[in-house]
Amino acid sequence: MTKYDSTYDTKEHIRHVGHFLKNYFFEIANRSRNHDASKLEEPEKSMYDEFTPKLRAMTYGSDEYKASLKEMGVALKHHYENNSHHPEHFKNGINGMSLVDILEMLADWQAACLRHDDGDIYKSLKINKKRFEISDQLYEILQNSIDKTFWKK
């Protein structure tokens, strides 16, 4: 009986994993180029022109911030409907998202912190845990991901 050599099967497995990782990479690259493109057209453009400077001075998650989101109304609804990196895009929130959606969401949250005078990704993550009913496990994964991106403000 010939002794089994796993080299071929292992190399084939490596090629398959590489193929799947490249698919994710290409999807992430596409999203990085097209992130929030809907903000550049109506009905969103004029709303963001008005509210972005206002939101900058507000504390994320504050009552004032929440009231502004309500004022953004139809345009913000349009934004959520057209961008799957927002939990509001899905009927079941975060549970409807893909891993790529979640990764884009986290990068979006990190970038949004840069827009706020008192932005802090760790505070935002804590607020969003409650806001979007993020499980403890996913919360820890998101924290680990922030830590590993060498987050700096």
N, C-alpha and C positions, 0 to 999 in steps of 0.2 A: 504494500500500500504506500502511495506517495504521501509524503508529509506536506500538509497545507502551508502555503506561504501567503500571508495576508497582505503583502506589499501591493499587489494590483488592486485589491478591494479597497485598501486604505487610500491609495492615490485616487481612485475613482470617487470615493466619498469626499475627499478634499476638493476635487473638481466640482462636485455637485454643490457642496457648501459654498464654494467660491462663486458659482453661478447664482445661487439664491442671494448671497450677500450683495453681489453686483446689481441684482434687480432692485434691492432695497436702496442701494447707493444711488442708482439712477432716479428712483422716485424721490429721494431726499434732495438730490441735486435739482430736479425739476421744481420741487416745491420751494427751494431756496431762491430760485429765479423768479417765481411767480407768486410768492407769498403776499397776501393782502392786495393783490392787483385790483380787486373790486373797490378799494378805497380811492382809486384814482378816477373813478367814473361815478356819475349820478346813479342812484340817489345818495350815495355815500360821501362823495367828495365834499360837497358844501357842508354836510354835517360834521365831518372831521375837521374842516377848516375852522368851523366855529368852536368845536368842543375840545380839540387837542390842547390848545393853550390853557383852557379852563381846567382840564383834568390834570395837567402837569403840576398845578399848585395844590391839588387835593391829595389827601392820604388815601391810598388804595383800600377799598373796603369800607370806608367811612360812610355815614349816612348821606353826606353831601355827594360823595362819589356815586352811591347807589341811585340817588335822585337824578343825577346827571344822566346815568344810563337810561333811566325811564324817559327823560326828555329827548334822548337821541332817537327814540321811537322806531318808526318804519325803516329808517336808514340802517339802524343797528340790526334790526330784524333781518333786513336784506343781507347785511354782512355775515351774520351767523348762518343764514340759509346757503350762502355761496362759499363758505370756508369751513371745511371739515375738521380743521384743527381747533375748533371751538366746541366744547361739550354741548352748547346750546343748539348745535347743528343736528343733533340726534335726539329722538324721542326719549331714549334711555340714557342720555348724557354720556359720560365717560365710558360706560359699558358698551356703547355703540361704536367706539373709536377703534381704529387699528393702531398697531405699534408705531407706524409712521405718523399718524395723526397726533399721537401722544408726544412723540419726539418734537414735532413741529410746534405743538402747544407749549411745551416746556421752553423751547427756544424763544417763542413769542413772549411768554411771561418774563423771561430773563431780559429780553430787549425792552419790554414795556417798563420794567423797573428803571431803566436808564432815562425814561421820559419823565419820571416823577422826581420832584425835588428830594423826597424822602424815600425813594424806592429801595426796597430790600427784598431780594428774591426769597429768602427764607421766611420772612413775615408773610409775603404774598402766598407762598406755598401753604403756609399754615391756614390762612384765610380761605384759600381755594379748596383745601381739604374738606372744610366744613361746607363751603358754598356748593361744591360739586359732589359731595359725598364720596370722596376718594377713600378707598380702603387703606388700612394701615400698611399693608404690603406694598401697594403701588406708591403710597406716600414715601416709604423708605427708599424705594427704587428711584423715585424722582429726586429725593435728597442726595442719594449716592451719585446720581447723574450730574447734579449741580456741582457737587464736590469734585468730581473727576474732570469737569470742564475748566477747572482753575478759575472759577467765577471771580471776577473783580469788577467793582464799580468805579 
